[in-house]
């Protein structure tokens, strides 16, 4: 379907919607409405979901009304991650044709979602057999194998994909993450630039404007020039990469150039407080620069080839906020002043593509909460219901997040007042590391490249201890080891 179209062919969308939801709507009415929605949807999940409902309604009315109807249902369900519907639709498709490569790939994704990697790999290998040399099938197989921590095999497959499709930016990006994970920074940072090729829809207006008015910085001299570095990707990425700005400022100072950090958001006060005096932060395009550069490109442009020496703290909490949060924490442990205090992050943004894997189900975290002499503090807003359930079971868990009024400055100040932070792989993990606070990081079996593959420490953050799943979905051993760490602290 043509995702570039801005308007559906024929009648307008409201008319198609009214016809599709009329009491006596036909299957063709529902399909026409769904097709119009998908034409306009792009990456809009809400429109895609509405289209999927119309497609299913069409199928229920007349499964034969469109030859490709079942394929469209499976593909759209795959796009919105409705894995149950993907399995149902692909089961029918594969009954009709066991060599349907698309159905094999879609079904593999659904099966992989419930952590059955052996079955997913079998489906993908069958897809590769059916369409040998198909880069999409090979790429999906590579990612499935990567999720099983078979990194060398995954890399070999990605290189096959790139041999078949040299301009495949997604495959190159996935390869870069494997390279960076293993410490091959020279190759990895270079290949990591491939993200620019597919980030177009995610770039904001300011980034597009920078690209129109200035050249991308390739590391050349900044003598007499102005460079704007813009924040990109998630908060965790920005927190990790902002450490390189002082080195860039030093280089610009030596060259006789100017560096500006273009950033606005909840991290802004933290960054402003720690940036060099001659590296100013702008929240709008006040300066017309000669060059622009993404924050995550700095390791490449600055020639960072070794992670050693980068683990010291580089951000600091606001002293006023630290004192304010000290009083709040003390009030919470007033009845038990000798209690140790532990911050807790057990799940993240549900829209994050890896959130299901990186988040710990609340009930699986409960063995931590029974450690005597410890008061826990929820660090993620919006988890009040879970905290209330824990408190009803007698667990000493406090939720002060309704007091978060200053974005990450409040989080940083709370972290600075706690004895330990326990977190999954999310923004607070990077914040804790950047502040240098003692932290237990609970990692899913194959986590982000920041954390490497096997070590219990990371050169990027000296204060972090890494606790890894021994197998996909195996949180119990992680929780047990973190509990032992907390018990040791509590006894001390």
C-alpha positions in Angstrom: 0.0 0.0 0.0 1.2 3.5 -0.8 2.3 5.0 2.5 3.2 8.3 0.8 -0.4 9.2 -0.1 -1.9 11.9 2.1 -5.5 11.4 1.1 -7.3 8.2 0.4 -8.4 7.7 -3.2 -12.1 8.2 -3.7 -14.4 9.3 -0.9 -13.0 11.1 2.1 -12.0 9.3 5.3 -15.0 10.3 7.4 -17.4 9.0 4.7 -15.5 5.7 4.5 -15.5 5.4 8.3 -19.3 6.0 8.4 -19.9 3.4 5.7 -17.6 0.8 7.4 -19.3 1.1 10.7 -22.8 1.2 9.4 -25.1 -1.7 10.7 -25.2 -3.3 7.2 -21.6 -2.6 6.1 -20.2 -5.1 3.7 -16.8 -6.6 3.8 -15.7 -4.4 0.9 -16.8 -1.3 2.8 -14.5 -2.4 5.7 -11.6 -3.1 3.4 -11.9 0.2 1.6 -11.8 2.0 4.9 -8.9 0.0 6.2 -6.9 0.7 3.0 -7.6 4.4 3.3 -6.4 4.4 6.9 -3.2 2.5 6.0 -2.5 4.9 3.2 -2.5 7.7 5.7 -1.0 5.9 8.7 2.7 5.9 8.1 4.0 5.0 11.6 0.8 6.1 13.4 -0.1 3.0 15.5 -3.5 4.3 16.4 -4.5 4.5 12.7 -2.9 1.1 12.0 -4.9 -0.4 14.9 -8.2 1.1 13.6 -7.4 -0.3 10.2 -6.7 -3.7 11.7 -10.1 -3.7 13.4 -11.8 -3.0 10.1 -9.8 -5.7 8.3 -10.8 -8.3 10.9 -14.4 -7.2 10.6 -14.1 -7.6 6.8 -12.6 -11.1 7.2 -15.4 -12.2 9.6 -18.0 -11.0 7.1 -16.4 -12.5 4.0 -12.9 -14.1 4.1 -12.8 -14.2 0.3 -13.7 -10.6 -0.3 -10.1 -9.7 -1.1 -7.4 -12.2 -2.2 -4.7 -10.7 0.0 -7.0 -9.9 3.0 -5.4 -12.4 5.4 -1.9 -11.3 4.4 -2.8 -7.7 5.1 -4.3 -8.7 8.5 -1.1 -10.5 9.5 1.2 -7.7 8.2 -0.8 -5.0 10.0 -1.0 -7.1 13.2 2.8 -7.5 13.0 3.2 -3.7 12.6 1.2 -3.0 15.8 2.6 -6.0 17.7 -0.8 -7.8 18.1 1.0 -11.1 18.5 -2.0 -13.2 19.2 -3.6 -12.1 16.0 -0.4 -12.6 14.1 -0.3 -16.2 15.3 -3.9 -16.7 14.3 -3.6 -15.2 10.9 -0.3 -16.9 10.0 -1.6 -20.3 11.2 -4.3 -20.0 8.5 -1.8 -18.7 5.9 0.7 -21.5 6.5 -2.1 -24.1 6.4 -2.9 -22.8 2.9 0.8 -22.6 1.9 3.5 -23.9 4.2 6.1 -22.1 2.0 4.7 -18.6 2.5 7.9 -16.8 3.5 6.1 -13.7 4.8 3.9 -15.7 7.0 6.9 -17.6 8.3 8.7 -14.4 9.2 5.6 -12.8 10.9 4.9 -15.9 12.8 8.5 -16.1 14.0 8.2 -12.7 15.5 5.1 -13.6 17.4 6.7 -16.9 18.7 9.8 -15.0 19.6 7.8 -12.5 21.6 6.8 -15.4 24.0 10.5 -16.3 24.3 10.3 -19.5 22.2 13.5 -18.8 20.3 14.0 -22.4 19.2 10.6 -22.4 17.4 11.2 -18.9 16.0 14.6 -19.8 14.7 13.2 -22.9 13.0 10.5 -20.8 11.3 13.1 -18.3 10.1 15.4 -21.0 8.8 12.5 -22.4 6.8 11.9 -18.9 5.4 15.5 -18.7 4.4 15.2 -22.1 2.7 12.1 -21.0 0.9 13.6 -17.7 -0.3 17.4 -18.3 -0.4 19.4 -15.2 -0.5 16.6 -13.0 0.7 18.1 -10.3 2.9 15.0 -9.7 4.9 14.7 -13.3 6.0 18.4 -13.5 6.7 18.3 -10.3 8.7 15.4 -11.6 10.9 17.3 -14.8 11.4 20.4 -12.8 12.5 18.3 -10.9 15.1 16.7 -14.0 16.4 20.1 -15.6 16.9 21.5 -12.4 18.5 18.7 -12.5 21.1 20.0 -15.9 22.1 23.5 -14.3 22.7 25.1 -16.2 19.8 26.8 -13.0 18.7 29.4 -14.5 16.3 26.7 -16.3 14.4 24.5 -13.2 14.3 27.4 -11.1 13.0 28.2 -13.7 10.2 24.5 -13.5 9.1 24.5 -9.7 9.1 27.5 -9.7 6.9 25.7 -12.0 4.5 22.8 -9.5 4.5 25.2 -6.7 3.7 26.8 -8.6 0.9 23.4 -9.0 -0.6 22.2 -5.5 0.1 25.2 -3.2 0.8 23.0 -0.1 1.4 20.9 -1.8 4.1 21.2 0.8 6.9 19.3 -1.3 9.4 21.6 -4.3 9.0 24.6 -2.0 9.2 23.2 -0.5 12.4 22.7 -3.9 13.9 26.2 -4.9 13.0 27.5 -1.7 14.6 25.9 -2.6 17.9 27.6 -6.0 17.9 30.9 -4.4 17.1 30.6 -1.8 19.9 29.4 -4.4 22.3 32.7 -6.3 21.8 34.9 -3.2 22.0 35.6 -2.8 18.3 35.0 0.9 18.5 36.8 2.0 15.3 34.5 -0.1 13.1 31.4 0.1 15.4 31.3 3.9 15.7 31.6 4.3 11.9 28.9 1.8 11.2 26.7 3.4 13.9 26.3 6.4 11.7 24.0 4.3 9.6 21.2 5.3 12.0 21.0 8.7 10.2 19.7 7.0 7.1 16.6 5.7 8.8 16.0 8.3 11.4 14.4 10.8 9.1 10.9 10.4 10.5 12.2 10.7 14.0 14.2 13.9 13.6 12.6 16.9 15.0 12.1 20.3 13.3 15.3 21.8 14.8 17.5 18.9 13.5 16.0 19.3 10.0 16.6 23.0 10.2 20.3 22.4 11.2 20.7 20.1 8.3 19.4 22.7 5.9 21.6 25.6 7.2 24.9 23.8 8.0 27.2 21.0 7.0 27.5 17.8 9.0 30.7 17.9 11.1 33.2 15.2 10.1 35.8 16.1 12.7 37.5 18.9 10.8 39.1 21.9 12.4 36.7 24.3 14.2 39.0 27.3 13.8 36.7 30.3 13.4 33.7 28.0 13.1 30.6 27.3 15.2 29.4 23.7 15.8 26.0 22.8 17.2 25.7 19.4 18.8 22.1 18.2 19.1 20.7 15.7 21.5 19.2 12.6 19.8 17.6 9.3 20.7 16.4 8.6 24.2 17.3 10.1 27.6 19.6 7.2 28.4 21.6 7.8 25.2 21.9 11.5 25.9 23.0 10.9 29.5 25.7 8.5 28.3 27.0 10.7 25.5 27.0 14.1 27.2 30.2 13.0 28.9 32.1 13.7 25.6 31.1 17.4 25.4 33.9 18.7 27.7 36.5 16.9 25.5 34.9 18.5 22.4 34.9 21.9 24.1 38.6 21.5 24.9 39.3 20.8 21.2 37.2 23.8 20.1 39.0 26.0 22.6 42.3 24.9 21.2 41.2 25.4 17.6 39.6 28.8 18.3 36.1 27.6 17.5 32.7 27.6 19.3 30.6 24.6 20.4 26.9 25.0 21.3 24.8 22.2 22.7 21.3 22.3 21.2 19.0 20.7 23.8 15.7 21.2 25.6 14.0 18.8 27.8 13.9 17.3 31.3 17.7 16.7 31.4 18.5 20.4 30.6 19.2 21.6 34.2 21.5 18.7 34.9 23.5 19.4 31.7 23.6 23.2 32.2 25.1 22.7 35.6 28.0 20.6 34.4 28.9 21.9 31.0 32.1 23.9 30.6 31.5 27.7 30.9 32.4 28.3 27.2 30.0 25.6 25.9 26.6 27.1 26.1 23.3 25.4 25.8 20.6 26.7 23.4 17.0 25.6 23.4 16.2 27.1 20.1 18.1 28.0 16.9 19.5 31.3 18.0 22.8 30.7 16.4 23.4 29.9 12.7 26.2 27.3 12.8 28.8 26.2 10.3 28.5 22.6 11.3 26.1 20.3 13.1 26.6 16.9 14.7 24.5 14.4 16.6 25.5 13.8 20.2 25.9 10.1 19.6 28.4 10.8 16.8 30.9 12.4 19.2 32.8 9.1 20.0 33.5 8.7 16.3 34.4 12.3 15.6 36.6 12.5 18.7 38.4 9.3 18.0 37.3 7.4 21.2 38.8 4.0 20.7 38.9 2.7 24.3 36.3 2.8 27.0 38.9 2.7 29.8 39.0 5.9 31.9 35.5 7.0 31.1 33.8 5.6 34.2 34.2 8.5 36.7 31.1 10.5 37.6 30.5 13.6 35.3 27.1 14.9 36.4 26.0 16.3 39.8 22.7 16.9 41.5 21.6 20.4 42.5 22.6 21.0 46.1 19.3 22.8 47.0 17.3 19.8 45.6 19.6 17.4 47.4 18.9 19.0 50.8 15.1 19.1 50.1 15.1 15.4 49.2 17.3 14.5 52.2 14.5 15.8 54.5 11.9 13.8 52.6 13.9 10.6 52.8 14.6 11.1 56.5 10.8 11.7 57.1 10.1 8.3 55.4 12.5 6.4 57.7 11.8 8.4 60.8 10.4 5.4 62.7 13.4 3.3 61.6 16.3 5.7 61.3 18.9 2.9 60.9 17.1 1.5 57.8 19.2 1.5 54.6 17.5 3.1 51.6 17.3 1.6 48.2 15.8 3.2 45.0 13.9 0.9 42.7 13.1 0.9 39.0 11.5 -2.4 37.8 9.9 -1.4 34.5 10.2 1.4 31.9 8.4 3.0 29.0 6.0 0.4 27.7 6.4 1.9 24.2 10.1 1.0 24.2 10.7 -1.9 21.8 12.6 -3.9 24.5 10.5 -3.0 27.5 8.9 -6.4 27.8 12.3 -8.1 28.0 14.1 -5.5 30.1 11.3 -5.0 32.7 10.9 -7.3 35.8 7.3 -8.4 36.5 6.3 -6.8 39.9 5.6 -10.2 41.5 9.1 -11.5 40.6 10.7 -8.5 42.3 9.0 -9.3 45.7 11.9 -11.4 47.1 13.9 -8.2 47.2 11.4 -6.4 49.2 11.4 -8.7 52.2 15.0 -7.7 53.3 14.8 -6.5 56.9 16.1 -3.1 57.7 15.6 -1.6 54.2 13.2 1.0 53.0 12.6 1.0 49.2 11.8 4.1 47.1 10.0 3.8 43.8 11.9 6.0 41.2 9.5 5.8 38.3 6.3 7.9 38.3 3.0 6.2 37.6 3.6 3.0 39.6 1.5 4.0 42.6 -0.9 1.1 42.2 1.9 -1.5 42.3 3.5 0.3 45.3 0.1 0.2 47.1 -0.2 -3.5 46.4 3.3 -4.1 47.9 2.5 -2.0 50.9 -0.7 -4.0 51.5 1.5 -7.1 51.7 3.6 -5.5 54.4 6.6 -4.4 52.2 8.3 -1.1 53.1 8.1 0.6 49.8 7.6 4.4 49.4 6.5 6.3 46.4 7.6 10.0 46.5 7.4 10.4 42.7 4.3 12.7 43.0 6.9 15.3 44.3 8.9 15.1 41.1 8.4 18.7 39.8 11.8 19.4 38.3 12.3 16.5 35.9 15.5 14.6 36.2 16.9 17.1 38.8 14.5 15.6 41.3 15.4 12.1 40.4 19.1 13.0 40.7 18.6 14.5 44.1 16.7 11.5 45.4 19.4 9.1 44.1 22.0 11.2 45.8 20.2 10.6 49.2 19.9 6.8 48.8 22.3 4.1 49.9 21.8 2.0 46.7 19.8 2.1 43.5 18.4 -1.1 41.9 17.3 -0.6 38.3 16.6 -2.2 35.0 18.3 -1.0 31.8 16.6 2.4 31.4 17.3 6.2 31.8 17.8 6.0 35.6 20.6 3.5 35.2 22.6 6.0 33.1 21.7 8.8 35.5 22.9 6.8 38.5 26.1 5.9 36.7 26.7 9.5 35.6 26.2 10.7 39.2 28.4 8.0 40.6 25.9 6.5 43.0 26.1 2.8 44.0 23.8 0.9 41.7 22.8 -2.7 40.9 21.8 -2.9 37.3 19.5 -5.8 36.4 20.0 -6.8 32.8 18.0 -9.0 30.5 19.8 -11.8 28.7 20.8 -9.7 25.7 20.8 -6.1 26.8 21.9 -2.8 25.1 25.5 -2.6 23.8 26.5 -0.2 26.6 26.8 -3.1 29.0 28.9 -5.5 26.9 28.2 -9.3 27.1 29.7 -11.0 30.1 31.4 -8.7 32.7 29.9 -7.8 36.0 31.2 -4.2 35.6 31.2 -1.6 32.8 34.0 0.8 32.0 31.4 3.5 31.2 30.2 3.8 34.9 32.4 2.9 37.8 29.6 2.8 40.4 27.5 0.2 38.5 27.4 -3.6 39.3 25.8 -5.7 36.5 23.5 -8.6 37.2 22.7 -10.5 34.0 20.0 -13.0 33.2 21.6 -16.4 32.6 18.8 -17.2 30.1 16.0 -15.3 28.3 13.3 -14.3 30.9 15.2 -15.7 33.9 14.8 -13.0 36.4 14.8 -15.2 39.5 18.6 -15.7 39.6 19.1 -12.0 39.1 16.8 -11.0 41.9 18.4 -13.6 44.2 21.9 -12.2 43.6 20.7 -8.6 44.0 18.9 -9.6 47.3 22.2 -11.0 48.5 23.9 -7.7 47.7 21.2 -5.8 49.6 21.4 -8.1 52.6 25.1 -7.6 52.8 24.7 -3.8 52.8 21.9 -4.0 55.4 24.1 -6.1 57.7 26.9 -3.6 57.3 
